[in-house]
Amino acid sequence: MKRYNKTISFILLLCLSFSFFACEDDKDDTLLKNNCLKRTLGPNVVGENIYFAYAMALPYHTGKILSAQVEASIKGAEGTYLENNSYYTNAEGVDVPVLVGNPCTTKDKLTQVEFCVDTCAATLRYYYKIPEEARGQSVSFTFSAKADNGETVSMVMGPYKIAKMEMVRNLKFDDDDCYISIEDMAIYNEAEAAAIPDKIDLIYTWQRVSTYGHSFAAPAADSQWLPDINLPAGVNRDAKIRREFGMIDSHLTDEPNNGTYIDDIDFETIDLSNMPDYIVNMKDKGGMWIETQDGKYRAFIYLNSLLTIPGGTLSMKRYTMK
């Protein structure tokens, strides 16, 4: 699995201060400087944010910042915005917002903030909501700022690859809602499953026997792994299932981010050959890989919580193989 190192310090304005003392060979003699950091970790998934902090500054008493803007190469989804607050960190380590501009305006790919205070330095946060149109594509961002001394600066961030995989979180299941569709990334009850039998890939069961407990099996599995389940007509698909020990995907859990994520390449390279079509005695925070009978989809299912009675909550990443 890909691991991403956490950013433990953020010193954009300090970086800017170094740029004011560039070496003699540096031909950039503009007073206005800028810098940017991408602060989100892990793969870029449709529906999630890519989060940047954009800093701009010029020496004290040499002018003030008029505006800042970001242009994306692919128009962001609704929820894309550039904050009109700058931030400083107080003695308690808390980020405190300071209003520096009017609310942002967005036109197509361009998001802009006009400053409303006299300031020569600011760091604005930009959130790009990844749209469906970007799935499997790459996206870049041009950050720029303008000062009242007539200077402008800009810099390009990216390109960043947008993952092909899809994701859902916190789907509830129990001994009634126990029919899982990888294609739909949804969980159904018996009546609903009967209406879409060719979409059911997995069935959840619960047995008091401690060696079984919370279990999952494909409809085609031996009946011993589907106790007390009366399969609706046509619900007969098979699957390959592989238990994953200790894997916590930071997208799929509300627990503290541990910098570990499942990415597209993990779905493409994992070996699911010779895997069984059932898995028993799953534990809280456990995970499993699934490959559908036709090989069209692979999925990773993370068990966010399991009850002491039948049921729980799961989250899923899914990748279309063909």
Long-range contacts (C-beta under 8 A, 24 or more apart in sequence): 1-247, 1-260, 1-261, 1-262, 1-263, 1-266, 2-42, 2-43, 2-260, 2-261, 2-262, 2-263, 2-265, 2-266, 3-259, 3-260, 3-261, 4-41, 4-42, 4-259, 4-260, 4-261, 5-259, 6-41, 6-257, 6-259, 7-37, 7-39, 7-41, 10-37, 10-39, 10-53, 12-36, 12-37, 12-53, 12-55, 12-123, 13-55, 13-57, 13-121, 13-123, 15-55, 16-55, 16-56, 16-57, 16-121, 17-57, 20-59, 30-151, 30-153, 31-58, 31-59, 31-62, 31-63, 31-147, 31-149, 31-151, 32-56, 32-57, 32-58, 32-63, 32-65, 32-145, 32-146, 32-147, 32-149, 32-151, 32-152, 32-153, 33-57, 33-58, 33-153, 34-143, 34-144, 34-145, 34-153, 34-154, 34-155, 35-155, 36-143, 36-155, 36-157, 38-157, 38-160, 41-250, 41-257, 41-259, 41-261, 42-250, 42-251, 42-259, 42-261, 42-263, 43-161, 43-163, 43-165, 43-251, 43-261, 43-262, 43-263, 43-264, 44-130, 44-139, 44-160, 44-161, 44-162, 44-163, 45-130, 45-162, 45-163, 45-165, 45-166, 45-167, 45-251, 46-130, 46-131, 46-132, 46-134, 46-135, 46-162, 46-163, 46-166, 47-77, 47-129, 47-130, 47-167, 48-129, 48-130, 48-167, 48-251, 49-79, 49-127, 49-128, 49-129, 49-130, 50-127, 50-128, 50-130, 50-139, 50-160, 51-125, 51-126, 51-127, 51-128, 52-125, 52-126, 52-128, 52-141, 52-143, 52-157, 53-123, 53-124, 53-125, 53-126, 54-82, 54-123, 54-124, 54-125, 54-126, 54-143, 54-145, 55-121, 55-122, 55-123, 56-121, 56-122, 56-123, 56-145, 56-153, 57-120, 57-121, 57-122, 58-120, 58-121, 58-147, 58-149, 58-151, 59-120, 60-120, 61-120, 62-120, 62-149, 63-120, 63-147, 63-148, 63-149, 63-151, 64-115, 64-118, 64-119, 64-120, 64-147, 64-148, 65-100, 65-115, 65-119, 65-120, 65-121, 65-122, 65-145, 65-146, 65-147, 65-148, 66-114, 66-115, 66-146, 66-147, 66-148, 67-101, 67-112, 67-113, 67-114, 67-115, 67-145, 67-146, 68-101, 68-112, 68-113, 68-115, 68-122, 68-124, 68-143, 68-144, 68-145, 68-146, 69-110, 69-111, 69-112, 69-113, 69-143, 69-144, 69-145, 70-110, 70-111, 70-112, 70-126, 70-128, 70-141, 70-142, 70-143, 70-144, 71-109, 71-110, 71-111, 71-141, 71-142, 71-144, 72-109, 72-111, 72-128, 72-139, 72-140, 72-141, 73-109, 73-138, 73-139, 73-140, 73-141, 73-158, 73-159, 74-109, 74-131, 74-133, 74-134, 74-137, 74-139, 75-108, 75-109, 75-131, 75-133, 76-106, 76-109, 76-111, 76-128, 76-129, 76-130, 76-131, 77-129, 77-130, 77-131, 77-132, 78-129, 79-127, 79-129, 80-106, 80-111, 80-127, 80-128, 80-129, 81-106, 81-111, 81-126, 81-127, 82-111, 82-112, 82-113, 82-124, 82-125, 82-126, 82-127, 83-113, 83-124, 83-125, 83-126, 83-127, 84-113, 84-124, 85-124, 85-125, 86-119, 86-121, 86-122, 86-123, 86-124, 87-123, 87-125, 100-124, 130-162, 134-162, 135-162, 135-163, 135-164, 136-162, 136-163, 136-164, 137-161, 137-162, 138-162, 163-263, 163-264, 164-264, 164-319, 164-320, 165-262, 165-263, 165-264, 165-267, 165-317, 165-318, 165-319, 166-317, 166-318, 166-319, 167-251, 167-252, 167-315, 167-316, 167-317, 167-318, 168-315, 168-316, 169-252, 169-304, 169-315, 170-304, 170-313, 170-314, 170-315, 171-313, 171-314, 171-315, 171-316, 172-311, 172-312, 172-313, 173-204, 173-311, 173-312, 173-313, 173-314, 174-204, 174-310, 174-311, 174-312, 175-204, 175-205, 175-206, 175-310, 175-311, 178-203, 178-204, 178-205, 179-203, 179-235, 180-204, 180-216, 182-239, 182-290, 182-292, 182-297, 182-299, 182-316, 182-318, 183-292, 183-296, 183-297, 185-299, 185-316, 185-318, 190-230, 190-232, 193-232, 193-235, 194-232, 194-233, 194-234, 194-235, 197-232, 197-233, 197-234, 197-235, 197-236, 198-234, 198-237, 200-235, 200-237, 201-237, 201-239, 201-290, 201-292, 201-293, 202-239, 202-241, 202-290, 203-229, 205-229, 206-309, 206-310, 206-311, 210-281, 211-280, 211-281, 212-280, 212-281, 213-280, 213-281, 213-282, 214-281, 214-282, 214-283, 214-303, 214-306, 214-310, 214-312, 215-278, 215-279, 215-280, 215-281, 215-282, 216-241, 216-278, 216-279, 216-282, 216-288, 217-241, 217-277, 217-278, 217-279, 218-277, 218-278, 218-293, 220-277, 220-293, 221-276, 221-277, 221-278, 222-278, 225-277, 225-278, 225-280, 237-292, 237-293, 238-277, 238-293, 239-277, 239-290, 239-291, 239-292, 239-293, 240-272, 240-273, 240-275, 240-276, 240-277, 240-290, 240-291, 241-275, 241-276, 241-277, 241-278, 241-279, 241-288, 241-289, 241-290, 242-270, 242-272, 242-275, 242-279, 242-288, 242-289, 243-279, 243-282, 243-286, 243-287, 243-288, 244-286, 244-287, 244-288, 244-289, 244-300, 245-286, 247-287, 247-300, 247-302, 248-285, 248-287, 248-302, 249-287, 249-300, 249-302, 249-317, 251-317, 252-300, 252-302, 252-304, 252-315, 252-316, 252-317, 253-285, 253-302, 253-304, 253-315, 254-304, 262-300, 262-317, 264-319, 266-300, 267-298, 267-300, 267-317, 267-319, 267-321, 268-319, 268-321, 270-298, 272-298, 282-306, 284-312, 295-321, 295-322, 296-320, 296-321, 296-322, 297-321
